[in-house]
Amino acid sequence: MIDFGSIFRILKRGWWIISATSFAGALIAAIIVLEVEPTYAAKAQILMGQSNRADGVLGALIQDLKIDDDAIAGEIAIINSGRLLSKVSERLQLETRPEFNTALRPPEPDPSLLVQLADAAVEALKRVLGVAPPDMGDAEAGGETTDPVLLAARTGRELLGEEADFVGEMKTNLSVRQVGNTNLVDIQFSSTDRFLASAIPNAVVDVYMDDQLDRKFEGLRRVTTGLQTRISGMRDKLEASERAVIDYRTGNLAEGFGGSELLTQQIGDLSRRVNDASAEFAELQSDLAGIDSLIEREGAIAATGLFQSDLLDSLQNEVVSLRQRRDLLLERFGADTAQTVETVAAIDRLEATIAEEARRLRNEQAQRVDLAAARVDVLRAELRELEARAIEQAGREVRLTQLERDYQAQQAVYTTFLDKFTETSESVDLQESDSQVISYADVPTSPIAPRKSMSVALGGIGGVFAGMGIVFMMALTDNALRSAMQLRALTGGTVLVQPRARRFMLRTANPVNHVRRQPLGPLSESIRSLRSQLLLGMPKGVGTIVTFASSESDCGKTTTSILLARSLSQMGVSCILVETDLRRPSLARRMNMTSTPDLIDVLTGKLPLDAAIRKDPDSGADVLTARSGLGDPAGLLLSESMEDLLRDLKQRYRAVILDTVPLTPVSDASPMIRAADQVVFMVRWGMDAGTVETALESLAKLDPQQMISVLSMSPQAPQKKYKYV
């Protein structure tokens, strides 16, 4: 059965570990997310299987051109084909982008010697196991060859040419899929460049639509090829007859035909146009030179006044507004605030945008100059052509007349084929793709990966689970004593719990002062409980020796003995507190007494007992302190003078409290425990159970008459004060 209470206590005890691992997980996730380059995705959508309005015109001629609505999978395969994607690569010039062209990427650092050795070992293992790829010769790798098998094997790559590698890179991040059972098809591309993420789906859509039209035009070409062959034969015959008429009319053309006057008028008009175009070109070229000169002297922003642009006006107004905001922020908050820095950064970005827009408008001006120059050249070439045509005017007019006469002479035979050819040719203008573009891809504004908030949240959640695992692992391997039940299982006797003294402000709590300040607090109540247990075990009319023992130091042994002696004295029980720790005595310091006279003076016979006993100023209890520096403390405690002293004290006092050294490091406490009528065994909360078991084994050898175990410094919540009314 699952003990949810124990699980909750384990988690509560290790909350700081869980919090730390959760924070570390979120921090690591945040660092990783910031290091990972964001990936953007954009999607275009097309609808396949739409009827073509040209089908009704062509009828049975091109029934095979109609797209089958059930062939969407085949159309998706065409979109994914290397033939179509290579056109996309050429259109977008992907060979100029490092994402696709590995030759443009910065060279990778040479692998370390360890990595090289590891790769060599892996390759050797593959060859031994027979899984290594065979070596490719020059012909197989793409070199010159005449082997028809190799030529046929490389057909696909040869058709794609240099675009083969770019197509492979494009396919990796390109997704073309049908939406459910509909005729809709999504074309999506993901890239670290958000503009490229939208450009490729749009280019794929355009290339696919053009390819679909090309396939339909190919069908039309097959239909019209026969008609063109027949008409070409007829045209050859007509041209032969027309040429004879041309020769005749050229030699016999009468004056006043009218063509020369028209050409003369055209030449005059064209000459004026050439002059106007030259003047416009000179004006545009002068304006461009002035713009370039101003940009070179004062920068692109200074040239904004030379352009008529609503965008520039809007951006400049926005810069003026931001500068006013910056001046106000500087005046109120200074230059180091986040708002001031953000406003300055916004001004810089807008000025950069204005400069870029000015340069773009300058480039448009340059394009207009180039266009004007090209127009001048074209008009001059056209003028020269008209002048040449004026010389050949007679021949052109004769050819036109001959075509008209031939058309009339051959109309009966030619009309049937020409009408059918015209009908088929005109259907080309009616052709449209069997697919329809539903939407083009827009430039994504936010990345699809990594998702920062989710990644940090998942990192924090992962840290929580890792922390819980660590906490439960520590709980399973923890051997510390943290409850009276655990201590009772080891000692088998009476166990009392002594709470830890609460801190006062930020200072470490002094248990002795704490009991004085809070006489009804949890720590005071635990001392009274210990006092009651000891008094109930004391025989009437006879003094009792109570020895405080512990497995190691810092278990609260001396503090508890002081508090017990004061509690007994305040109750009216005659008692004396004797320090028998001759190695690290601390009783005099904690009770604000001088270290001499002390126990050693009594045992060595330097002073009588009454001269060495002093009163506790807070409670009136008798105290016999000790000092360190003795060569053989264990021998002095085993001496007959110590036995005589204990017998004398038992006769004088109802309770003789002995504060001893810890059991584990030395054997000084053994004679004090053997002489004790009651032993108080102090165990610090959280102490290792193995250490306690070792101390209990030592106690068992000394065979104490009665023993009370105290779990000291327990972090249990303080109980409320109570009083009887």
Secondary structure, 3 states (H helix, E strand, C coil): CCCHHHHHHHHHHCHHHHHHHHHHHHHHHHHHHHHCCCEEEEEEEEECCCCCCCHHHHHHHHHHHCCCCCCHHHHHHHHCCHHHHHHHHHHHCHHHCCCCCHHHCCCCCCCCHHHHHHHHHHHHHHHHHCCCCCCCCHHHHCCCCCCHHHHHHCHHHHHHCCHHHHHHHHHHHEEEEECCCCCEEEEEEEECCHHHHHHHHHHHHHHHHHHHHHHHHHHHHHHHHHHHHHHHHHHHHHHHHHHHHHHHHHHCCCCCCCHHHHHHHHHHHHHHHHHHHHHHHHHHHHHHHHHHHHHHHHCCHHHHHHCCCHHHHHHHHHHHHHHHHHHHHHHHCCCCCHHHHHHHHHHHHHHHHHHHHHHHHHHHHHHHHHHHHHHHHHHHHHHHHHHHHHHCHHHHHHHHHHHHHHHHHCHHHHHHHHHHHHHHHHHHHHCCCCCEEEECCCCCCCCCECCHHHHHHHHHHHHHHHHHHHHHHHHHHCCECCCHHHHHHHHCCEEEEEECCCCECCECCCHHHHHHHCCCCHHHHHHHHHHHHHHHHCCCCCCEEEEEEECCCCCCHHHHHHHHHHHHHHHCCCEEEEECCCCCCCHHHHCCCCCCCCHHHHHCCCCCHHHHCEECCCCCCEEECCCCCCCCHHHHHCCHHHHHHHHHHHHHCCEEEEECCCCCCCCCCHHHHHCCCEEEEEEECCCEHHHHHHHHHHHHHHCCCCEEEEEEEECCCCCCCCCCC
